[in-house]
Amino acid sequence: MTLRIRRRSLVVGAVLLVTAAATVVLALTIGAGGIPLPSLLHALAPDAAPAERLVFEWRGARAVAAVLFGGALAIGGAVFQTLTRNPLGSPDVIGLGAGSYAGVIAVVMVGGSGFLSTALGAFAGGLVAAALVYGLAYRKGTHGFRLVVVGIAVGAILRALTSWFTVKADLDAALRAAIWDAGSLYGMTWPNLAAAAAALLIVTLAVPLAARRLPLLDLGDDAATALGLRVEPTKAFLVVLGVAATAIVTAVAGPISFIALAAPQIARRLTSGGTSLTASALVGAALLGGADLVAQHLIPGVKLPVGGVTVVIGGTYLIWLLIREGRKT
């Protein structure tokens, strides 16, 4: 049985990897001004035509960012859904996405700009939100339902504060904040992507350690403690990991909702196993890559923010999840 699950996981992983790669290729080749598929590799050569290089410069950075950011959001979602033991326990539901966004808004309000300042603001905001949620929900340990309820409340307060900041800010700052709030990959450049990828690489180094501990937490706190896991320090480590993965994406692209919610649950059902950070990341990469393609080409001549598309996808998934959970009761 275990061998069968592993084989299925490998097959699913390979399909998801190919799907994520296909979204990058399609982003470069379809639509007006796309590079023909036979000429795609030539666009990377030093003697490529200026038009081909320009398409690769703008479309390529956005397509690769969608794949990387989708994987990062899914990792954050898998971590927090395991911590809360609740399929609704993703960063954007329990207030951590709102905390990261509030950190970015605070940086924008004081005149900060650039990836480093916004990334630090997003990370600090996410950590503050996580500390608030964790502290308010702690009662001789943390329990999933309490974390979700407290997180929703903290997220609502933070969204109200960011709305107030936007109203009180000058017009330019308010417009920048509104654009960020939509969650968009428009205008992604290779330098910004390189900075985000370097930060995500640091996060990725901690993933193998987290992947070994998540299955133990899936068993419950008591069982994990009996197996020798230091539960609360492990949870603190995972909170930092999940916040970092979410904050880096928020710093560059704004709050992109529902990828963190849906990807881990889809991965769990596809692999018929427990929580897998690798499978979750691959599902997230394919979801956000596909959503960005829809955002660019659904309405000819109109570039939708990818955050709006993921809200529709995630909202549909959430309705299905609620109906499914309701049938169990």
C-alpha positions in Angstrom: 0.0 0.0 0.0 2.8 2.4 0.9 4.6 1.6 -2.3 1.5 2.2 -4.3 1.0 5.7 -2.7 4.6 6.5 -3.4 4.3 5.6 -7.0 1.1 7.6 -7.3 2.8 10.6 -5.7 5.7 10.4 -8.1 3.3 10.2 -11.1 1.3 13.1 -9.8 4.4 15.1 -9.1 5.7 14.6 -12.6 2.4 15.6 -14.1 2.2 18.8 -11.9 5.8 19.7 -12.8 5.1 19.4 -16.5 1.9 21.4 -16.0 3.7 24.2 -14.2 6.4 24.2 -16.9 3.7 24.3 -19.6 2.2 27.5 -18.2 5.6 29.2 -18.6 5.9 28.0 -22.2 2.3 29.1 -23.0 2.8 32.5 -21.4 5.6 33.1 -23.9 4.0 31.7 -27.0 0.2 32.5 -27.0 -1.5 35.7 -27.6 -0.6 38.8 -29.7 3.2 39.2 -29.9 3.9 35.7 -28.6 7.1 33.9 -29.7 6.4 30.9 -32.0 7.2 27.7 -30.2 10.0 26.7 -32.7 11.7 30.0 -32.0 11.4 29.9 -28.2 14.9 28.6 -27.5 16.4 31.0 -30.0 14.9 33.9 -28.0 17.5 33.1 -25.3 20.4 33.2 -27.7 22.7 36.3 -27.8 21.7 37.0 -31.4 17.9 36.9 -30.8 15.8 39.5 -32.4 15.0 42.5 -30.2 11.3 41.8 -30.4 11.9 38.2 -29.1 14.1 39.4 -26.3 11.6 42.0 -25.3 8.8 39.4 -25.1 11.0 37.1 -23.1 12.0 40.0 -20.8 8.4 40.9 -19.9 6.5 37.7 -20.3 9.2 35.4 -19.0 9.7 37.1 -15.7 6.0 37.2 -15.1 5.5 33.5 -16.0 8.4 32.3 -13.9 7.2 34.5 -11.0 3.8 32.9 -11.1 5.2 29.5 -10.8 7.6 30.3 -8.0 5.1 32.4 -6.0 2.4 29.8 -6.4 4.7 27.2 -4.9 5.7 29.6 -2.0 2.1 30.4 -1.1 1.2 26.7 -1.2 4.0 25.9 1.2 2.7 28.6 3.6 -0.8 27.2 3.3 0.3 23.6 4.0 2.3 24.7 7.1 -0.6 26.6 8.6 -3.3 24.0 7.7 -1.2 21.5 9.6 -0.7 23.7 12.5 -4.4 24.5 12.8 -5.5 21.0 11.8 -8.1 22.7 9.7 -8.5 23.0 5.9 -9.5 26.7 6.4 -6.2 27.5 8.2 -4.3 29.2 5.4 -2.4 32.4 5.9 -5.0 34.5 4.0 -7.8 33.2 6.1 -6.2 33.4 9.6 -5.0 37.0 9.1 -1.3 36.5 8.2 -1.7 37.6 4.7 -3.5 40.7 6.0 -0.6 41.2 8.4 2.0 41.1 5.6 -0.1 43.5 3.6 -0.4 45.9 6.5 3.4 45.8 6.8 3.8 46.8 3.2 1.2 49.5 3.6 3.1 50.9 6.6 6.3 51.0 4.5 4.5 52.7 1.6 3.0 55.3 4.0 6.4 56.4 5.2 7.7 56.7 1.7 9.6 53.4 1.4 10.0 51.7 -1.9 12.0 48.9 -3.5 12.0 45.2 -2.8 14.1 45.1 0.4 12.0 47.7 2.3 8.7 46.2 1.3 9.9 42.6 1.9 11.0 43.6 5.4 7.7 45.4 6.0 5.7 42.4 4.8 7.8 39.9 6.9 7.5 42.1 10.0 3.8 42.6 9.5 3.2 38.9 9.0 5.2 38.0 12.2 3.3 40.6 14.2 0.0 39.1 13.0 1.3 35.6 13.7 2.4 36.6 17.2 -1.0 38.2 17.9 -2.9 35.2 16.7 -0.7 32.7 18.4 -0.7 34.7 21.7 -4.5 35.3 21.8 -5.2 31.6 20.9 -2.7 30.1 23.4 -4.4 28.4 26.3 -2.0 25.7 27.6 -1.1 25.0 24.0 -2.6 25.9 20.7 -5.7 24.3 19.1 -6.7 24.5 15.5 -10.3 25.8 15.8 -9.2 28.6 18.2 -6.4 29.6 15.9 -8.7 29.9 13.0 -11.3 32.0 14.8 -8.8 34.3 16.4 -7.0 34.6 13.0 -10.2 35.6 11.3 -10.8 38.3 13.9 -7.2 39.6 13.8 -7.3 39.7 10.0 -10.5 41.7 10.0 -9.0 44.3 12.3 -5.8 44.5 10.2 -7.9 45.0 7.0 -9.8 47.8 8.7 -6.5 49.5 9.7 -5.1 49.2 6.2 -8.4 50.7 4.8 -8.1 53.6 7.2 -4.4 54.1 6.2 -5.4 54.2 2.6 -8.1 56.8 3.2 -5.8 59.0 5.2 -2.8 58.7 2.8 -2.1 61.1 0.0 -3.4 60.2 -3.5 -0.1 58.7 -4.8 0.4 56.5 -1.8 -3.3 55.4 -1.8 -3.0 54.4 -5.5 0.1 52.4 -4.8 -1.6 50.7 -2.0 -4.7 50.0 -4.0 -2.7 48.4 -6.8 -0.9 46.2 -4.3 -4.2 45.2 -2.7 -5.4 43.7 -6.0 -2.5 41.2 -6.1 -0.9 41.4 -9.5 2.2 40.2 -11.4 2.0 43.0 -13.9 5.3 44.8 -14.5 7.3 41.9 -13.0 11.0 42.3 -14.0 13.9 39.9 -13.8 15.8 41.9 -11.1 12.7 41.9 -8.8 12.2 38.2 -9.5 15.9 37.5 -8.8 15.6 39.3 -5.4 12.5 37.4 -4.5 13.9 34.1 -5.7 17.0 34.6 -3.5 14.8 35.2 -0.5 12.7 32.1 -1.4 15.8 30.0 -1.7 16.6 30.7 2.0 13.1 29.6 2.9 13.4 26.5 0.7 16.5 25.4 2.7 14.2 25.0 5.7 11.6 23.0 3.9 13.3 19.5 4.3 13.4 20.0 8.0 9.8 21.1 8.1 8.7 18.2 5.8 10.1 15.7 8.4 8.1 17.3 11.2 4.8 18.0 9.6 3.7 14.3 9.5 4.3 14.0 13.2 2.2 17.1 13.9 -0.5 15.6 11.7 -0.8 12.8 14.3 -1.8 15.4 17.0 0.2 17.1 19.7 0.0 14.2 22.2 1.2 11.6 19.7 3.9 13.9 18.4 5.2 14.6 21.9 5.2 10.8 22.6 7.3 10.3 19.5 9.9 12.8 20.9 8.9 16.0 19.0 9.2 19.3 20.9 5.8 20.5 19.8 5.7 24.2 20.7 9.3 25.0 19.4 8.4 23.2 16.2 5.3 25.2 15.8 7.2 28.4 16.3 9.7 27.4 13.7 6.9 26.5 11.3 5.1 29.8 11.9 8.3 31.7 10.9 8.7 29.5 7.8 5.0 30.0 6.7 5.1 33.7 7.4 8.3 34.1 5.4 7.0 32.2 2.4 3.8 34.3 2.4 5.5 37.6 3.1 8.0 37.4 0.2 5.2 37.0 -2.3 3.2 39.7 -0.7 6.1 42.1 -0.8 6.5 41.7 -4.6 3.0 40.9 -5.9 0.6 41.9 -3.2 -1.9 39.6 -1.4 -2.8 36.8 -3.8 -5.6 35.0 -2.1 -6.8 31.4 -2.0 -3.7 29.6 -3.6 -2.5 28.9 0.0 -6.0 27.7 0.9 -6.7 25.3 -2.1 -3.3 24.0 -3.1 -2.4 21.8 0.0 -5.9 20.3 0.0 -5.8 19.5 -3.7 -2.3 18.0 -3.3 -3.5 15.8 -0.4 -6.4 14.4 -2.5 -4.2 13.9 -5.6 -1.5 11.9 -3.7 -3.9 10.1 -1.3 -1.4 10.8 1.5 -0.7 13.2 4.3 0.6 16.7 4.0 3.4 17.0 1.4 5.2 20.3 1.0 6.6 19.2 -2.4 3.2 18.2 -3.8 1.6 21.3 -2.4 4.2 23.5 -3.9 3.8 21.9 -7.3 0.0 22.3 -7.2 0.4 25.9 -6.1 2.8 26.5 -9.0 0.4 25.0 -11.5 -2.6 26.9 -10.1 -1.0 30.4 -10.0 0.6 29.8 -13.4 -2.7 28.9 -14.9 -4.5 31.7 -13.2 -2.1 34.2 -14.5 -2.6 32.9 -18.1 -6.4 33.4 -17.5 -5.8 36.9 -16.2 -3.8 37.9 -19.3 -5.9 36.3 -22.0 -9.5 35.9 -20.7 -10.6 39.3 -21.9 -8.8 40.5 -25.1 -7.0 43.8 -24.5 -7.6 43.7 -20.8 -5.0 42.6 -18.2 -6.8 41.4 -15.1 -5.0 41.3 -11.7 -4.2 37.7 -11.0 -5.5 38.1 -7.5 -9.0 38.6 -8.9 -8.8 35.4 -10.8 -7.5 33.4 -7.8 -10.4 34.8 -5.7 -12.9 33.3 -8.2 -11.0 30.0 -8.3 -10.6 29.9 -4.5 -14.1 31.0 -3.9 -15.4 28.2 -6.0 -13.2 25.7 -4.2 -14.3 27.1 -0.8 -18.0 26.7 -1.7 -17.3 23.1 -2.7 -15.3 22.5 0.5 -18.1 23.9 2.7 -20.7 21.7 0.9 -18.5 18.7 1.3 -17.8 19.3 5.0 -21.5 20.0 5.6 -22.5 16.6 4.2 -20.3 14.9 6.8 -22.3 16.4 9.7 
